[in-house]
């Protein structure tokens, strides 16, 4: 397997979650309400899986290694766009968390912001994923030897192995007030 393989597999799970979110948006449009626990679950998925696990491998490993390769101007531009898009996803998710908190606390007007943020994520991620799958990942593969690609794949697996411990240490630290 090439190093981009796990990233593309992760994209398929993200796409499945986007379909679930889209279904919830249809239901919210009909009922004029949304389950804040569902929103919490969607946020956890986006923050933990899509951003920390998936984007973490891209930013902390793939992009880090590409910075040493002397990218073409076009490839550098696409990588910069992807980094900006990751930031956009984080900002949108933060707004979603804030709106869901307001909604949970009785502010029914926050539903509009929740729906807007969820729609933004559902619209944003497929284009982002397509850019990575069809443009950036194939182009970036050319910068690495087979040995470098396999070393990156090994680092991806190690990243995933450690990530679950990082996540739940942060959960406990948060609950313990640290």
PAGUVO-141984 format. One line per field, with one value per residue: residue number from 1; residue in three letters; x, y, z of N, C-alpha, C, CB in turn. Coordinates in steps of 0.02 Angstrom, whole numbers, padded with zeros to 5 digits. Glycine has a CB too. Layout:
// residues N
nr = c(NUM_...)
rest = c(ALA_...)
n.u = c(X_...)
n.v = c(Y_...)
n.w = c(Z_...)
ca.u = c(X_...)
ca.v = c(Y_...)
ca.w = c(Z_...)
c.u = c(X_...)
c.v = c(Y_...)
c.w = c(Z_...)
cb.u = c(X_...)
cb.v = c(Y_...)
cb.w = c(Z_...)
// end
This chain:
// residues 178
nr = c(1_2_3_4_5_6_7_8_9_10_11_12_13_14_15_16_17_18_19_20_21_22_23_24_25_26_27_28_29_30_31_32_33_34_35_36_37_38_39_40_41_42_43_44_45_46_47_48_49_50_51_52_53_54_55_56_57_58_59_60_61_62_63_64_65_66_67_68_69_70_71_72_73_74_75_76_77_78_79_80_81_82_83_84_85_86_87_88_89_90_91_92_93_94_95_96_97_98_99_100_101_102_103_104_105_106_107_108_109_110_111_112_113_114_115_116_117_118_119_120_121_122_123_124_125_126_127_128_129_130_131_132_133_134_135_136_137_138_139_140_141_142_143_144_145_146_147_148_149_150_151_152_153_154_155_156_157_158_159_160_161_162_163_164_165_166_167_168_169_170_171_172_173_174_175_176_177_178)
rest = c(UNK_UNK_UNK_UNK_UNK_UNK_UNK_UNK_UNK_UNK_UNK_UNK_UNK_UNK_UNK_UNK_UNK_UNK_UNK_UNK_UNK_UNK_UNK_UNK_UNK_UNK_UNK_UNK_UNK_UNK_UNK_UNK_UNK_UNK_UNK_UNK_UNK_UNK_UNK_UNK_UNK_UNK_UNK_UNK_UNK_UNK_UNK_UNK_UNK_UNK_UNK_UNK_UNK_UNK_UNK_UNK_UNK_UNK_UNK_UNK_UNK_UNK_UNK_UNK_UNK_UNK_UNK_UNK_UNK_UNK_UNK_UNK_UNK_UNK_UNK_UNK_UNK_UNK_UNK_UNK_UNK_UNK_UNK_UNK_UNK_UNK_UNK_UNK_UNK_UNK_UNK_UNK_UNK_UNK_UNK_UNK_UNK_UNK_UNK_UNK_UNK_UNK_UNK_UNK_UNK_UNK_UNK_UNK_UNK_UNK_UNK_UNK_UNK_UNK_UNK_UNK_UNK_UNK_UNK_UNK_UNK_UNK_UNK_UNK_UNK_UNK_UNK_UNK_UNK_UNK_UNK_UNK_UNK_UNK_UNK_UNK_UNK_UNK_UNK_UNK_UNK_UNK_UNK_UNK_UNK_UNK_UNK_UNK_UNK_UNK_UNK_UNK_UNK_UNK_UNK_UNK_UNK_UNK_UNK_UNK_UNK_UNK_UNK_UNK_UNK_UNK_UNK_UNK_UNK_UNK_UNK_UNK_UNK_UNK_UNK_UNK_UNK_UNK)
n.u = c(00042_00024_00075_-00025_-00138_-00204_-00251_-00342_-00434_-00481_-00546_-00659_-00735_-00759_-00839_-00951_-00996_-01030_-01142_-01230_-01242_-01301_-01426_-01476_-01487_-01590_-01694_-01694_-01733_-01864_-01922_-01887_-01798_-01654_-01556_-01454_-01360_-01331_-01267_-01155_-01093_-01067_-00978_-00874_-00832_-00787_-00688_-00602_-00582_-00584_-00511_-00404_-00350_-00348_-00316_-00209_-00113_-00089_-00042_00058_00143_00143_00138_00240_00351_00347_00383_00519_00555_00561_00446_00352_00292_00154_00114_00151_00064_-00061_-00044_-00035_-00164_-00238_-00199_-00251_-00386_-00403_-00393_-00506_-00606_-00587_-00621_-00755_-00807_-00784_-00872_-00989_-00989_-01003_-01130_-01208_-01197_-01264_-01391_-01422_-01433_-01554_-01572_-01660_-01642_-01514_-01518_-01523_-01390_-01322_-01372_-01325_-01185_-01168_-01214_-01115_-01001_-01040_-01046_-00917_-00818_-00825_-00772_-00646_-00593_-00596_-00501_-00386_-00382_-00382_-00296_-00189_-00133_-00092_00003_00093_00149_00249_00361_00425_00531_00510_00549_00545_00409_00355_00410_00342_00212_00225_00247_00123_00042_00095_00065_-00075_-00087_-00043_-00131_-00260_-00234_-00190_-00308_-00397_-00327_-00333_-00471_-00490_-00405_-00474_-00595_-00547_-00508_-00384)
n.v = c(-00059_00112_00265_00361_00284_00250_00379_00403_00301_00345_00458_00402_00360_00483_00539_00456_00494_00625_00604_00554_00667_00752_00689_00715_00851_00866_00812_00905_01018_00986_00963_01073_01072_01006_00871_00903_00815_00733_00830_00851_00727_00729_00838_00786_00683_00757_00839_00746_00632_00676_00796_00791_00655_00625_00749_00777_00679_00719_00854_00847_00748_00709_00839_00902_00825_00850_00982_00980_00945_01032_01082_01099_01255_01251_01135_01175_01282_01216_01137_01238_01291_01181_01176_01299_01268_01168_01245_01326_01227_01198_01321_01331_01220_01257_01365_01293_01217_01319_01370_01258_01245_01360_01329_01213_01271_01333_01433_01449_01513_01483_01370_01399_01439_01320_01236_01307_01295_01154_01129_01199_01121_01000_01040_01085_00982_00874_00936_00971_00845_00786_00866_00829_00687_00674_00769_00821_00712_00614_00696_00726_00604_00582_00645_00564_00426_00247_00189_00299_00327_00212_00222_00335_00285_00192_00284_00346_00242_00230_00357_00349_00248_00310_00416_00388_00374_00501_00572_00525_00552_00690_00705_00656_00744_00863_00839_00825_00950_01002)
n.w = c(00000_-00038_00041_00028_00027_00156_00186_00084_00108_00231_00185_00126_00237_00296_00197_00209_00336_00308_00229_00325_00405_00311_00298_00427_00418_00325_00400_00506_00437_00409_00537_00609_00714_00801_00860_00993_01043_00935_00858_00940_00923_00786_00784_00864_00779_00668_00728_00792_00706_00566_00572_00674_00667_00527_00452_00533_00500_00370_00385_00487_00444_00298_00232_00303_00263_00126_00122_00122_-00004_-00113_-00192_-00344_-00409_-00433_-00360_-00231_-00215_-00214_-00098_-00002_-00015_00031_00165_00209_00190_00285_00400_00381_00396_00532_00591_00554_00620_00753_00763_00749_00867_00962_00925_00948_01085_01127_01077_01150_01273_01266_01169_01037_00917_00879_00804_00668_00643_00674_00573_00462_00480_00476_00345_00278_00307_00247_00114_00093_00121_00019_-00099_-00054_-00024_-00152_-00217_-00148_-00172_-00315_-00368_-00280_-00201_-00301_-00370_-00267_-00236_-00326_-00275_-00186_-00149_-00163_-00042_00044_00038_00096_00224_00266_00267_00371_00474_00474_00525_00653_00703_00707_00803_00920_00929_00984_01118_01148_01125_01225_01341_01338_01355_01487_01555_01532_01598_01726_01753_01714)
ca.u = c(00000_00059_00058_-00089_-00192_-00245_-00284_-00399_-00482_-00512_-00593_-00723_-00773_-00782_-00896_-01009_-01021_-01063_-01209_-01270_-01256_-01350_-01491_-01497_-01507_-01656_-01740_-01697_-01773_-01935_-01945_-01866_-01758_-01599_-01533_-01387_-01314_-01308_-01218_-01094_-01062_-01039_-00920_-00821_-00807_-00749_-00628_-00556_-00565_-00568_-00459_-00344_-00319_-00336_-00275_-00146_-00065_-00071_-00002_00115_00189_00149_00157_00306_00401_00347_00418_00591_00563_00564_00387_00339_00249_00084_00103_00155_00002_-00114_-00033_-00054_-00238_-00263_-00188_-00302_-00450_-00405_-00407_-00576_-00645_-00582_-00660_-00826_-00824_-00786_-00936_-01041_-00988_-01031_-01202_-01241_-01200_-01319_-01453_-01433_-01452_-01620_-01575_-01685_-01616_-01449_-01529_-01504_-01317_-01303_-01388_-01278_-01118_-01170_-01217_-01048_-00957_-01063_-01028_-00845_-00774_-00818_-00726_-00579_-00572_-00582_-00437_-00332_-00380_-00370_-00243_-00131_-00101_-00052_00061_00142_00181_00309_00417_00452_00552_00469_00570_00518_00337_00341_00426_00287_00156_00239_00236_00050_00016_00117_00025_-00142_-00081_-00035_-00184_-00315_-00211_-00190_-00378_-00429_-00291_-00362_-00538_-00483_-00377_-00528_-00643_-00513_-00493_-00313)
ca.v = c(00000_00175_00307_00396_00236_00261_00444_00396_00260_00390_00501_00366_00362_00553_00547_00422_00537_00683_00582_00551_00737_00777_00662_00751_00918_00859_00804_00970_01063_00966_00966_01138_01060_00958_00841_00929_00759_00716_00881_00835_00668_00753_00879_00741_00649_00805_00861_00691_00589_00713_00847_00770_00594_00629_00808_00771_00641_00760_00912_00830_00700_00718_00908_00913_00794_00883_01047_00969_00917_01080_01073_01145_01311_01228_01090_01215_01321_01171_01119_01297_01293_01128_01198_01350_01234_01136_01299_01342_01174_01208_01381_01314_01174_01297_01402_01243_01201_01376_01373_01201_01262_01408_01292_01169_01314_01362_01484_01415_01547_01453_01316_01424_01437_01249_01212_01339_01264_01085_01134_01220_01063_00952_01066_01096_00923_00837_00971_00965_00775_00775_00899_00787_00621_00674_00816_00829_00649_00587_00738_00724_00539_00586_00674_00516_00359_00194_00181_00356_00319_00159_00250_00379_00241_00168_00340_00355_00191_00249_00416_00324_00209_00357_00466_00369_00389_00574_00594_00511_00590_00757_00700_00651_00808_00912_00823_00834_01021_01016)
ca.w = c(00000_-00038_00099_00017_00034_00217_00182_00039_00145_00279_00148_00114_00299_00303_00151_00239_00390_00277_00208_00386_00423_00262_00318_00486_00396_00295_00456_00541_00395_00416_00606_00638_00774_00791_00922_01008_01053_00868_00838_00978_00891_00722_00800_00885_00720_00628_00763_00808_00650_00505_00581_00711_00640_00454_00436_00570_00459_00313_00404_00530_00413_00226_00215_00333_00220_00062_00129_00110_-00071_-00167_-00233_-00399_-00389_-00434_-00304_-00170_-00211_-00193_-00028_00038_-00016_00074_00234_00221_00194_00350_00448_00370_00429_00605_00609_00546_00674_00814_00761_00760_00939_00997_00911_00981_01157_01135_01064_01207_01329_01256_01117_00977_00857_00861_00756_00602_00639_00672_00506_00416_00489_00451_00272_00255_00309_00197_00049_00089_00122_-00044_-00144_-00024_-00033_-00223_-00233_-00122_-00205_-00387_-00388_-00237_-00182_-00357_-00384_-00212_-00236_-00369_-00239_-00139_-00172_-00134_00028_00081_00041_00145_00290_00283_00284_00440_00520_00479_00571_00721_00720_00726_00865_00976_00930_01028_01186_01152_01129_01290_01393_01337_01385_01559_01579_01531_01652_01790_01762_01703)
c.u = c(00045_00035_-00009_-00149_-00234_-00282_-00346_-00453_-00518_-00562_-00661_-00766_-00800_-00842_-00959_-01039_-01056_-01133_-01256_-01289_-01308_-01420_-01519_-01519_-01576_-01708_-01749_-01739_-01848_-01962_-01931_-01832_-01703_-01578_-01462_-01337_-01288_-01255_-01152_-01057_-01031_-00976_-00861_-00790_-00762_-00684_-00578_-00534_-00541_-00509_-00397_-00311_-00301_-00292_-00209_-00094_-00042_-00022_00063_00165_00197_00172_00226_00361_00405_00383_00493_00606_00567_00506_00384_00294_00176_00069_00106_00090_-00056_-00105_-00053_-00131_-00266_-00255_-00239_-00371_-00457_-00422_-00481_-00622_-00645_-00624_-00734_-00848_-00828_-00851_-00994_-01045_-01021_-01107_-01238_-01246_-01257_-01387_-01471_-01456_-01517_-01626_-01595_-01661_-01548_-01457_-01508_-01428_-01292_-01313_-01339_-01209_-01116_-01173_-01148_-01001_-00975_-01045_-00952_-00805_-00771_-00770_-00654_-00551_-00555_-00515_-00379_-00326_-00358_-00313_-00181_-00096_-00062_00010_00114_00179_00247_00370_00453_00475_00506_00485_00542_00442_00318_00357_00370_00225_00165_00227_00162_00021_00034_00078_-00044_-00139_-00079_-00095_-00240_-00296_-00211_-00261_-00405_-00391_-00320_-00432_-00533_-00455_-00432_-00578_-00613_-00494_-00421_-00303)
c.v = c(00062_00216_00343_00350_00247_00328_00439_00352_00303_00437_00466_00367_00433_00564_00513_00464_00598_00665_00577_00622_00767_00752_00699_00822_00918_00854_00869_01020_01049_00979_01034_01129_01010_00932_00866_00873_00735_00766_00869_00777_00688_00794_00835_00705_00697_00824_00804_00652_00630_00760_00818_00708_00603_00689_00808_00733_00683_00816_00893_00784_00715_00788_00925_00886_00828_00950_01040_00949_00968_01072_01121_01201_01289_01182_01127_01255_01276_01151_01177_01304_01241_01147_01251_01318_01197_01187_01319_01291_01181_01267_01366_01268_01210_01336_01354_01225_01258_01381_01317_01213_01310_01373_01248_01209_01353_01415_01450_01449_01519_01396_01337_01421_01365_01223_01242_01306_01193_01085_01153_01161_01012_00975_01070_01032_00885_00869_00964_00894_00761_00806_00857_00722_00624_00720_00809_00763_00619_00629_00731_00657_00541_00613_00624_00452_00308_00185_00239_00350_00266_00182_00297_00339_00214_00223_00355_00305_00208_00310_00394_00288_00255_00403_00450_00385_00464_00601_00584_00538_00660_00757_00699_00716_00861_00901_00835_00908_01040_01053)
c.w = c(00000_00022_00089_00027_00096_00215_00138_00071_00196_00245_00138_00178_00311_00258_00178_00295_00362_00253_00269_00408_00376_00279_00379_00468_00364_00351_00495_00502_00402_00486_00639_00706_00756_00859_00938_01022_00985_00845_00875_00945_00825_00734_00821_00825_00680_00663_00773_00747_00590_00516_00615_00680_00567_00436_00474_00531_00400_00334_00440_00496_00338_00208_00242_00287_00152_00064_00117_00038_-00127_-00216_-00291_-00374_-00385_-00374_-00237_-00160_-00187_-00120_00017_00041_00032_00148_00253_00229_00261_00404_00442_00404_00504_00628_00606_00602_00741_00818_00774_00835_00978_00987_00947_01057_01170_01127_01124_01268_01317_01203_01051_00913_00835_00811_00686_00592_00636_00601_00455_00420_00462_00375_00245_00254_00256_00126_00039_00080_00056_-00093_-00119_-00036_-00106_-00243_-00208_-00162_-00277_-00409_-00344_-00221_-00241_-00372_-00329_-00211_-00275_-00333_-00194_-00173_-00140_-00060_00071_00090_00094_00216_00313_00303_00355_00491_00528_00530_00643_00746_00745_00793_00925_00984_00978_01101_01198_01162_01199_01349_01396_01367_01461_01588_01583_01587_01721_01802_01753_01639)
cb.u = c(-00048_00047_00113_-00090_-00164_-00201_-00235_-00377_-00447_-00458_-00563_-00709_-00730_-00724_-00879_-00989_-00964_-01021_-01204_-01231_-01191_-01330_-01486_-01440_-01455_-01660_-01715_-01627_-01752_-01944_-01913_-01926_-01802_-01538_-01534_-01391_-01349_-01367_-01245_-01112_-01114_-01092_-00937_-00847_-00865_-00791_-00647_-00589_-00625_-00629_-00486_-00361_-00367_-00402_-00315_-00159_-00096_-00134_-00043_00091_00162_00082_00105_00311_00387_00276_00406_00617_00507_00629_00324_00307_00257_00068_00155_00216_-00015_-00115_00041_-00023_-00264_-00226_-00116_-00304_-00458_-00337_-00361_-00591_-00618_-00509_-00642_-00839_-00773_-00725_-00946_-01026_-00915_-00998_-01214_-01203_-01133_-01312_-01445_-01368_-01396_-01642_-01506_-01761_-01610_-01414_-01604_-01529_-01285_-01344_-01461_-01273_-01099_-01231_-01270_-01021_-00960_-01139_-01059_-00822_-00798_-00885_-00746_-00582_-00628_-00639_-00435_-00343_-00448_-00432_-00270_-00150_-00152_-00096_00040_00107_00134_00294_00392_00400_00628_00480_00646_00536_00309_00380_00494_00270_00150_00312_00274_00017_00043_00193_00018_-00170_-00019_00028_-00212_-00333_-00141_-00159_-00422_-00438_-00215_-00364_-00575_-00438_-00319_-00564_-00665_-00451_-00515_-00272)
cb.v = c(00000_00214_00358_00426_00166_00258_00497_00367_00199_00431_00520_00293_00339_00603_00518_00352_00558_00709_00513_00515_00780_00756_00586_00754_00946_00797_00749_00997_01057_00893_00912_01185_01033_00991_00762_00974_00701_00716_00953_00817_00612_00794_00930_00689_00624_00868_00890_00644_00546_00751_00904_00755_00534_00633_00872_00736_00574_00791_00958_00799_00628_00704_00958_00880_00720_00894_01077_00915_00872_01075_01080_01107_01370_01191_01033_01263_01352_01108_01100_01361_01281_01062_01226_01401_01185_01102_01361_01346_01106_01217_01440_01280_01117_01345_01437_01180_01190_01441_01369_01136_01293_01465_01249_01130_01363_01390_01520_01414_01623_01428_01295_01497_01474_01208_01229_01413_01264_01047_01186_01276_01030_00941_01135_01131_00877_00828_01046_00980_00727_00804_00970_00771_00590_00693_00888_00862_00599_00583_00812_00734_00486_00629_00732_00499_00345_00126_00178_00422_00298_00096_00288_00426_00183_00142_00402_00345_00120_00264_00464_00278_00165_00398_00474_00294_00358_00605_00557_00437_00591_00784_00636_00592_00831_00909_00751_00791_01043_00951)
cb.w = c(00061_-00104_00113_-00053_00036_00278_00153_-00028_00179_00316_00080_00092_00358_00286_00082_00266_00437_00218_00172_00443_00422_00191_00334_00538_00347_00248_00503_00554_00323_00398_00647_00644_00833_00753_00917_01069_01091_00818_00853_01051_00880_00684_00857_00936_00676_00614_00831_00857_00630_00480_00622_00784_00649_00417_00452_00636_00435_00280_00447_00594_00422_00192_00241_00403_00212_00038_00198_00158_-00085_-00204_-00190_-00460_-00439_-00500_-00305_-00172_-00280_-00237_-00016_00008_-00087_00060_00243_00164_00135_00366_00435_00295_00409_00626_00563_00478_00678_00818_00693_00719_00964_00974_00835_00968_01180_01084_01000_01224_01343_01318_01109_00978_00870_00925_00756_00592_00699_00723_00487_00431_00563_00480_00250_00301_00379_00203_00039_00152_00175_-00077_-00151_00052_-00010_-00266_-00201_-00048_-00201_-00422_-00385_-00174_-00156_-00420_-00389_-00145_-00266_-00429_-00197_-00085_-00152_-00171_00034_00045_-00028_00129_00288_00224_00233_00445_00496_00410_00552_00721_00658_00672_00862_00966_00861_01021_01199_01089_01078_01298_01379_01266_01359_01578_01533_01464_01646_01793_01828_01703)
// end
